[in-house]
Amino acid sequence: MDFGSTTYFGGTANQTVVKFHDHVARVGINYQFTAAPVVAKY
């Protein structure tokens, strides 16, 4: 993910650039513990 960057001025001629980015990994497992067949319920 990239959230862009922002430049901050501390009241002097110096500036600070802050970059916002992150890496995300997701894993999911679904399992039903009953012996009955899976039936969609609406």
C-alpha positions as CSV (number, residue, x, y, z in Angstrom):
1,M,0.0,0.0,0.0
2,D,1.2,3.5,-0.8
3,F,-0.4,6.4,1.1
4,G,1.7,9.1,-0.6
5,S,4.2,11.5,1.0
6,T,4.0,14.8,2.9
7,T,6.5,17.7,3.2
8,Y,6.9,19.5,6.5
9,F,8.7,22.8,7.1
10,G,10.1,23.3,10.6
11,G,10.2,27.1,10.4
12,T,13.7,27.0,8.8
13,A,15.0,26.5,5.3
14,N,15.2,22.7,6.1
15,Q,12.3,20.5,5.0
16,T,11.3,17.0,6.0
17,V,9.6,14.6,3.6
18,V,7.6,11.8,5.2
19,K,6.5,8.8,3.1
20,F,3.7,6.5,4.2
21,H,3.8,2.9,2.8
22,D,3.3,-0.6,4.2
23,H,3.4,-4.2,3.1
24,V,0.5,-6.5,4.1
25,A,0.1,-10.3,3.7
26,R,-3.1,-12.1,4.7
27,V,-3.9,-15.8,4.9
28,G,-7.3,-17.4,5.7
29,I,-8.6,-20.9,6.2
30,N,-12.2,-22.0,6.4
31,Y,-13.2,-25.4,7.6
32,Q,-16.5,-26.9,8.8
33,F,-16.3,-29.5,11.6
34,T,-19.7,-31.2,11.1
35,A,-20.3,-34.2,8.8
36,A,-23.4,-32.7,7.3
37,P,-23.2,-31.3,3.7
38,V,-22.9,-27.6,3.3
39,V,-26.2,-25.9,2.4
40,A,-26.7,-22.3,1.6
41,K,-29.3,-20.6,3.8
42,Y,-30.9,-17.4,2.7
